[in-house]
């Protein structure tokens, strides 16, 4: 192998895992300040464009980098360096064509997309993010190539560079547009060519432009990621020397390599589309069904939302988009934080489960999978139950100036808290199935869950008493079914009778006490000194202390669990000293 040999697989996996966690956290946090800059209208336009983008982007970029990495890795083992270079040559040109095609589909189909979603004001946002498909494709070509050479650093660094650029440019551009709109309003009342009679009307006019500016930050971030990889490749190359090429066998025909690339990539790409279907379903069902509810049951819907949604938005028949924006931009910004924390356990357990399964060490398989489930539940249970009981205070803390959006998002987020345990466990369980050679199962499970979500969404959102909370119900059903299917197939594949009750009851008991403590302290302090962000923080801290104490007292953590963590041996010795390990 070229001079990248010194970088071990474990080191590469650790680098990529660390960058993934950073990217997930910053990506989830991005929407919190963005939600304070935009309002329900703007977040609705932003979410509509982003959901369309992720579907096309997933198909364009998910499978091909993995296919490139697989093919390059295979040829590097055989020391066929001419083939490796040819794979890079073919893939970059193929990705260029794919990126241009994806860009054109999204740009030319933008009008149709927003009409289908019933959000015509999202047109600017869709157009603003369309170029990101092209840049994302080019980035993916280089990431897959370097990963195949066992050099994970370019992928890790480019991912972090991208997400930081998205955070900086997205927020700065959105803030800048809102300030321009405010200045124009104060100067003469004409905002982006339209007359605004009030500050609320000014915000409504500015919302499509501010959302487009925010999402253009995503496009700029993908451009910056692409430029970084191009510069790195030009300056440092790929580690293949002239001597490697001199003694390498003659390269295979380009057509053979291309066909193989596509054959490997398509199943993975289809699976990635399925993984993004849930968000896509929300985009194309929530606004449509809410519009139907406002038309069929105007009195009931106005009773529910008439005093919450701004009058200007109601007058423009934009209530459905405002509700969708409150759900997708505020409730989901908190909801999506949990998988960002639990994904680390799937990445940590993947090599261990793979090694044990390959060696047919069934005891090792059982220990690793049980530790994976227990440690993930230890994170997911308190977050899930805590959000269930503290949804409104948490949203008010993060979005103090968005009373209308919080009023709509809080009940939905509380309901979604139930789904978080299932969602939190989904990614790690998928990793376990993939480690055992059943990568075909997660896309199938996701497709089944998405189909149920569509049915629940469509059947319930149009009912006034349920409205947007039907989307939360659909999400809960979706991930609960996926979770159960994962457990069933784990038992079926391994033949191991896992101790599921033993794995779940301690974290859930401790999570319940954590949730009850946080809620109780918040209620007591609110009655004594009034509501506020400090009260919420104190309540959450009290719940956290109770949770840690409870987990240790019931010995909810085993030595194997602790060893999965960084520097786990030191923690294991400390806990064992005080007999706090299960």
C-alpha positions in Angstrom: 0.0 0.0 0.0 1.2 3.6 -0.5 2.3 5.7 2.4 -1.2 5.7 3.9 -0.6 2.3 5.3 0.5 3.7 8.6 -3.0 4.9 9.3 -4.8 1.9 10.9 -8.3 1.0 10.2 -9.2 1.7 13.9 -7.6 5.1 13.8 -9.5 5.9 10.5 -12.8 4.8 12.0 -12.2 6.9 15.1 -11.4 10.0 13.0 -14.5 9.5 11.0 -16.7 8.8 14.0 -15.4 11.9 15.8 -16.1 14.1 12.7 -19.6 12.6 12.3 -20.5 13.4 15.8 -19.3 17.0 15.4 -21.1 17.4 12.1 -24.4 15.9 13.5 -24.3 18.1 16.6 -23.5 21.4 14.7 -26.0 20.5 12.0 -28.7 20.0 14.7 -27.7 23.1 16.6 -27.8 25.2 13.4 -31.5 25.3 13.4 -31.8 26.7 16.9 -30.3 30.2 16.2 -31.9 30.0 12.7 -35.3 29.6 14.3 -34.7 32.8 16.3 -33.8 34.7 13.1 -36.7 33.3 11.0 -40.3 32.6 12.1 -42.8 29.9 11.4 -43.3 31.1 7.8 -39.5 31.2 7.0 -38.8 27.8 8.6 -41.6 26.3 6.6 -40.0 27.5 3.3 -36.6 26.4 4.5 -37.8 22.9 5.5 -39.7 22.4 2.3 -36.6 23.2 0.2 -34.3 21.1 2.4 -36.5 18.0 2.3 -36.6 18.1 -1.5 -32.9 18.6 -1.6 -32.1 15.7 0.7 -34.1 13.2 -1.4 -32.2 14.0 -4.6 -28.9 14.5 -2.8 -29.2 11.1 -1.1 -29.6 9.3 -4.4 -26.8 11.2 -6.0 -24.2 10.9 -3.3 -24.9 8.1 -0.8 -24.2 5.0 -2.8 -21.4 6.0 -5.1 -18.8 7.1 -2.5 -19.3 3.7 -0.8 -18.9 2.0 -4.1 -15.8 3.9 -4.9 -14.3 3.2 -1.5 -15.1 -0.5 -1.9 -13.5 -0.8 -5.4 -10.4 1.2 -4.5 -9.9 -0.8 -1.3 -10.1 -4.1 -3.3 -7.6 -2.9 -5.9 -5.2 -1.5 -3.3 -5.0 -5.0 -1.6 -4.0 -6.4 -5.0 -1.6 -3.5 -5.6 -3.4 -2.6 -8.8 -2.6 1.1 -8.6 -3.4 1.8 -12.3 -6.9 0.6 -11.7 -7.2 2.8 -8.6 -6.2 5.9 -10.6 -8.6 4.9 -13.4 -11.4 4.5 -10.9 -10.7 8.0 -9.7 -10.7 9.3 -13.3 -14.0 7.6 -14.2 -15.8 8.4 -10.9 -15.0 12.1 -10.9 -16.3 12.5 -14.4 -19.3 10.4 -13.7 -20.1 12.4 -10.6 -19.7 15.6 -12.6 -22.4 14.4 -15.0 -24.6 13.2 -12.1 -24.2 16.5 -10.3 -25.2 18.5 -13.3 -28.2 16.2 -13.9 -29.3 16.5 -10.2 -28.9 20.3 -10.3 -31.0 20.6 -13.5 -33.7 18.3 -12.1 -34.1 20.3 -8.9 -33.8 23.7 -10.6 -36.1 23.0 -13.6 -38.5 21.0 -11.4 -38.6 23.6 -8.6 -41.9 25.1 -9.6 -43.5 21.7 -9.7 -42.0 20.7 -6.3 -43.3 23.8 -4.5 -46.7 23.4 -6.1 -46.9 19.8 -5.0 -45.9 20.8 -1.4 -48.4 23.7 -1.6 -45.7 26.2 -0.6 -45.1 28.4 -3.7 -43.1 30.9 -1.6 -40.5 28.2 -1.1 -39.4 28.6 -4.8 -36.5 30.9 -4.0 -35.2 28.5 -1.3 -35.4 25.5 -3.7 -33.5 27.4 -6.4 -30.9 28.6 -3.8 -30.0 25.0 -2.7 -30.1 23.4 -6.1 -26.4 24.0 -6.9 -25.5 22.2 -3.7 -26.3 18.9 -5.4 -23.6 19.4 -8.0 -21.0 20.4 -5.4 -22.1 17.6 -3.1 -21.5 15.1 -5.9 -18.0 16.3 -6.6 -17.2 16.2 -2.9 -18.4 12.7 -2.6 -16.2 11.5 -5.5 -13.1 12.5 -3.6 -14.3 11.4 -0.2 -15.0 7.9 -1.5 -11.6 7.7 -3.2 -9.7 8.7 -0.1 -11.8 6.4 2.1 -10.9 3.5 -0.2 -7.2 4.3 0.4 -7.9 4.1 4.1 -7.3 7.8 4.6 -10.3 9.1 6.5 -8.8 12.5 7.3 -10.0 14.3 4.1 -13.5 13.1 4.6 -13.5 14.0 8.3 -12.0 17.5 7.8 -14.2 18.3 4.8 -17.3 17.4 6.7 -16.4 19.6 9.6 -15.4 22.5 7.2 -18.8 22.1 5.5 -20.9 22.2 8.6 -19.0 25.1 10.1 -19.4 27.0 6.8 -23.1 26.2 6.8 -23.5 27.5 10.4 -21.6 30.7 9.7 -22.9 31.6 6.2 -26.4 30.3 6.7 -27.0 32.4 9.9 -25.1 35.4 8.6 -27.0 35.6 5.3 -30.4 35.0 7.0 -29.7 37.7 9.6 -28.4 40.1 6.9 -31.6 39.8 4.9 -33.9 40.3 7.9 -31.9 43.5 8.8 -32.2 44.8 5.2 -35.9 44.2 5.3 -36.2 46.0 8.6 -34.2 49.0 7.3 -36.3 49.2 4.1 -39.5 49.1 6.3 -38.3 51.9 8.5 -37.1 53.9 5.6 -40.4 54.0 3.7 -42.5 50.8 4.3 -41.5 49.2 1.0 -39.8 45.8 1.6 -38.3 44.0 -1.4 -40.7 45.9 -3.7 -43.8 45.3 -1.7 -45.7 47.7 0.6 -45.7 46.6 4.2 -48.3 48.2 6.5 -46.9 46.8 9.7 -43.9 45.1 11.2 -45.6 41.7 11.1 -46.4 42.2 7.4 -42.8 43.2 6.8 -41.6 39.9 8.4 -44.1 37.9 6.2 -42.8 39.6 3.0 -39.1 39.0 4.1 -39.6 35.4 5.1 -39.1 33.8 1.6 -36.0 35.9 1.0 -34.5 35.2 4.5 -35.2 31.4 4.2 -33.5 31.4 0.7 -30.5 33.3 2.1 -30.2 30.7 5.0 -30.4 27.8 2.7 -27.9 29.4 0.3 -25.5 29.0 3.1 -25.8 25.2 2.6 -24.9 25.7 -1.0 -21.9 27.8 -0.1 -20.8 25.2 2.5 -20.8 22.4 -0.2 -18.8 24.6 -2.5 -16.2 25.2 0.2 -16.0 21.5 1.0 -15.4 20.8 -2.7 -12.7 23.4 -3.0 -11.0 22.1 0.1 -10.8 18.5 -1.3 -9.6 19.7 -4.7 -6.8 21.8 -3.1 -5.8 18.9 -0.8 -5.7 16.4 -3.8 -3.6 18.8 -5.8 -1.1 19.6 -3.1 -0.8 16.2 -1.3 -2.1 13.7 -4.0 -3.2 10.3 -3.0 0.0 8.6 -1.8 0.4 6.5 -4.9 4.0 6.9 -6.2 5.5 6.6 -9.7 7.1 3.4 -8.6 3.8 1.9 -7.5 2.4 2.7 -11.0 5.5 1.4 -12.8 5.1 -2.1 -11.3 1.3 -2.2 -11.3 -0.6 -4.5 -13.8 -2.3 -2.9 -16.8 -5.6 -1.2 -15.8 -9.0 -2.8 -16.6 -11.3 -1.3 -19.3 -13.1 1.8 -18.1 -16.5 0.5 -19.1 -16.1 -2.6 -16.9 -15.1 -0.4 -13.9 -18.0 2.0 -14.5 -20.6 -0.8 -14.7 -19.3 -2.3 -11.5 -19.4 1.0 -9.8 -23.0 1.6 -10.7 -24.0 -2.0 -9.7 -22.6 -1.6 -6.2 -23.9 2.0 -5.8 -27.6 1.7 -6.8 -28.8 -0.6 -3.9 -27.1 1.7 -1.3 -28.5 4.8 -3.0 -32.0 3.4 -2.9 -31.6 2.6 0.7 -30.5 6.2 1.4 -33.6 7.5 -0.3 -35.8 5.3 1.9 -34.0 6.7 5.0 -35.0 10.2 4.0 -38.6 9.3 3.1 -40.0 10.2 6.5 -39.1 13.8 6.3 -40.3 13.9 2.7 -43.6 12.5 3.7 -44.0 15.3 6.3 -43.3 17.9 3.6 -46.0 16.6 1.3 -48.6 15.6 3.8 -48.6 18.2 6.6 -49.4 21.3 4.7 -51.8 19.6 2.3 -53.8 17.9 5.1 -53.8 21.1 7.3 -55.1 23.1 4.3 -57.9 20.5 4.0 -58.7 20.9 7.7 -58.9 24.7 7.4 -61.2 24.3 4.4 -63.4 21.6 5.9 -63.5 22.7 9.5 -62.8 26.4 9.5 -64.4 27.1 12.9 -62.7 24.3 14.7 -59.3 25.2 13.3 -59.6 28.9 13.9 -60.6 28.1 17.5 -57.4 26.2 17.9 -55.0 28.4 16.0 -56.7 31.8 15.4 -55.3 33.4 18.5 -51.8 32.0 17.9 -50.9 32.5 14.3 -50.3 36.1 13.2 -53.3 37.7 11.5 -51.3 38.6 8.4 -50.5 34.9 7.9 -54.1 33.9 8.4 -55.2 36.5 5.9 -52.9 35.2 3.2 -54.0 31.6 3.8 -50.5 30.8 5.1 -51.6 29.1 8.3 -50.7 25.6 7.2 -47.2 26.6 6.2 -46.7 28.5 9.5 -47.8 25.4 11.5 -45.5 23.2 9.3 -42.6 25.6 9.8 -43.2 25.6 13.6 -43.1 21.8 13.6 -40.2 21.2 11.2 -38.1 24.2 12.3 -38.6 24.2 16.1 -39.8 20.8 17.3 -37.6 18.8 14.9 -34.5 20.8 15.7 -34.7 19.4 19.3 -35.9 16.0 18.2 -33.0 15.5 15.8 -30.4 16.1 18.6 -30.9 12.7 20.1 -29.7 10.6 17.2 -26.6 12.9 17.1 -25.7 11.5 20.5 -26.6 7.9 20.0 -25.0 7.4 16.7 -21.6 7.2 18.4 -22.5 3.8 19.9 -23.3 2.3 16.6 -20.0 3.4 15.2 -18.1 2.2 18.3 -19.8 -1.2 18.3 -19.6 -1.9 14.5 -16.0 -3.2 14.4 -16.5 -5.2 17.6 -19.7 -6.9 16.4 -18.2 -7.5 13.0 -15.1 -9.1 14.5 -17.1 -11.4 16.8 -19.5 -12.4 14.1 -16.8 -13.2 11.6 -15.0 -15.3 14.2 -18.4 -17.0 15.1 -17.8 -15.9 18.7 -21.5 -15.9 19.7 -20.8 -14.9 23.3 -18.9 -11.9 22.0 -21.8 -11.1 19.7 -24.3 -11.2 22.6 -22.1 -9.1 24.9 -21.4 -6.4 22.3 -25.0 -6.1 21.1 -26.4 -6.1 24.6 -23.9 -3.4 25.6 -24.8 -1.5 22.5 -28.5 -1.6 23.3 -28.0 -0.8 27.0 -25.7 2.1 26.5 -27.9 3.6 23.8 -30.9 3.3 26.0 -29.0 5.0 28.9 -28.7 8.0 26.6 -32.0 7.9 24.8 -34.3 7.2 27.8 -33.7 10.4 29.9 -33.6 12.5 26.8 -36.8 11.0 25.4 -38.8 11.2 28.7 -37.3 14.5 29.6 -38.4 16.1 26.3 -41.8 14.5 26.9 -42.3 16.3 30.2 -40.3 19.5 29.5 -41.0 20.2 25.8 -42.6 23.7 26.4 -39.9 25.0 28.9 -37.1 23.8 26.6 -38.5 25.4 23.5 -39.2 28.6 25.5 -35.6 28.6 26.7 -34.2 28.2 23.2 -36.7 30.4 21.4 -37.7 33.1 23.9 -39.1 35.5 21.2 -41.1 32.9 19.3 -44.2 32.5 21.4 -46.5 31.5 18.6 -44.1 28.9 17.2 -43.4 27.5 20.6 -47.2 27.2 21.4 -47.6 25.1 18.2 -44.4 23.1 18.5 -44.5 22.2 22.2 -47.4 19.7 22.2 -45.9 18.0 19.1 -42.4 17.8 20.5 -43.8 16.4 23.8 -45.6 13.6 21.8 -42.5 13.0 19.7 -40.6 12.5 22.9 -42.1 9.0 23.0 -40.6 8.2 19.6 -37.1 9.3 20.6 -36.3 6.0 22.5 -37.1 4.1 19.3 -35.3 6.6 17.0 -32.3 6.7 19.3 -31.9 2.9 19.1 -32.6 2.6 15.3 -29.1 3.7 14.1 -27.1 1.5 16.5 -29.3 -1.5 15.7 -28.9 -0.9 12.0 -25.1 -0.9 12.6 -25.4 -4.3 14.3 -27.4 -5.7 11.4 -24.9 -4.4 8.9 -22.0 -5.8 10.9 -23.6 -9.2 10.5 -23.8 -8.9 6.8 -27.5 -7.9 6.6 -27.2 -4.4 5.2 -30.3 -5.2 3.1 -32.6 -5.2 6.1 -32.4 -1.5 7.3 -33.8 -0.1 4.0 -36.6 -2.6 4.0 -37.5 -1.7 7.6 -37.4 2.0 6.8 -39.7 1.5 3.8 -42.2 -0.3 6.0 -42.0 2.3 8.7 -42.3 5.1 6.1 -45.4 3.5 4.6 -47.1 3.4 8.0 -46.1 7.0 8.7 -47.7 8.1 5.5 -51.0 6.3 6.4 -51.0 7.8 9.9 -50.1 11.3 8.7 -52.8 11.3 6.0 -55.5 9.9 8.3 -54.9 12.0 11.4 -53.5 15.5 10.4 -56.8 16.5 8.7 -58.7 15.9 12.0 -58.8 19.3 13.9 -58.4 17.8 17.3 -55.2 16.1 16.2 -53.9 18.4 13.5 -50.1 18.5 13.3 -49.7 16.1 16.2 -50.7 13.4 13.7 -47.1 13.8 12.3 -45.7 13.0 15.7 -48.0 10.0 15.9 -46.8 8.9 12.5 -43.1 9.3 13.5 -43.7 7.2 16.7 -45.4 4.4 14.8 -42.7 4.5 12.1 -39.8 4.1 14.5 -41.5 1.8 16.9 -42.2 -0.7 14.1 -38.6 -0.4 12.8 -37.3 -0.9 16.4 -39.4 -4.1 16.9 -38.3 -5.5 13.5 -34.7 -4.9 14.3 -35.0 -6.9 17.6 -36.9 -9.7 15.9 -34.3 -10.1 13.2 -31.4 -9.8 15.6 -32.8 -12.9 17.4 -33.5 -14.6 14.1 -30.1 -14.1 12.6 -28.0 -14.8 15.7 -30.2 -17.4 17.4 -29.4 -15.6 20.7 -32.2 -15.0 23.2 -31.2 -11.5 24.3 -32.3 -10.3 27.7 -34.4 -7.4 26.4 -36.3 -6.7 29.6 -33.2 -6.7 31.6 -31.6 -4.3 29.1 -34.4 -1.8 29.1 -36.0 -1.6 32.6 -33.2 0.1 34.5 -32.5 2.9 32.0 -36.3 3.5 31.6 -36.9 3.5 35.3 -34.0 6.0 35.9 -35.2 8.1 32.9 -38.7 8.2 34.3 -37.5 9.4 37.7 -35.3 12.0 35.9 -38.3 13.2 33.9 -40.6 13.4 36.9 -37.9 15.3 38.9 -37.3 17.9 36.2 -41.0 18.4 35.8 -41.7 18.6 39.5 -38.9 21.0 40.2 -40.0 23.2 37.3 -43.6 23.3 38.6 -42.5 24.1 42.2 -40.0 26.9 41.2 -42.4 28.3 38.6 -45.1 28.7 41.3 -42.6 30.1 43.8 -40.6 32.6 41.7 -42.1 32.5 38.2 -41.0 31.1 34.9 -37.8 31.7 33.1 -34.7 30.2 31.4 -32.8 29.8 34.7 -35.7 27.8 36.2 -35.6 25.5 33.2 -31.9 25.0 33.5 -32.1 24.3 37.2 -34.9 21.8 36.6 -33.0 19.9 33.9 -29.9 19.8 36.1 -31.9 18.4 39.0 -33.3 15.7 36.7 -29.8 14.9 35.5 -28.4 14.5 39.0 -31.3 12.2 40.0 -30.8 10.1 36.8 -27.1 9.6 37.4 -27.7 8.6 41.0 -30.5 6.2 40.1 -28.5 4.5 37.3 -25.6 3.9 39.7 -27.8 2.7 42.5 -29.6 0.1 40.3 -26.2 -0.8 38.7 -27.5 0.0 35.3 -24.0 0.0 33.7 -21.8 -3.1 33.3 -18.0 -3.2 32.8 -18.5 -4.1 29.1 -20.6 -1.0 28.6 -17.9 1.3 30.1 -15.2 -0.3 28.1 -17.0 0.8 24.9 -16.3 4.4 25.9 -13.0 6.4 25.3 -10.7 5.7 28.3 -13.3 3.2 29.5 -10.8 1.1 31.5 -10.1 4.0 34.0 -13.9 4.6 34.5 -14.5 0.9 34.9 -11.9 0.6 37.6 -13.3 3.6 39.5 -16.9 2.3 39.3 -15.9 -1.2 40.3 -14.1 0.2 43.3 -17.4 1.5 44.7 -19.4 -1.6 43.5 -21.5 0.5 41.1 -21.2 -1.8 38.0 -23.9 -4.3 37.2 
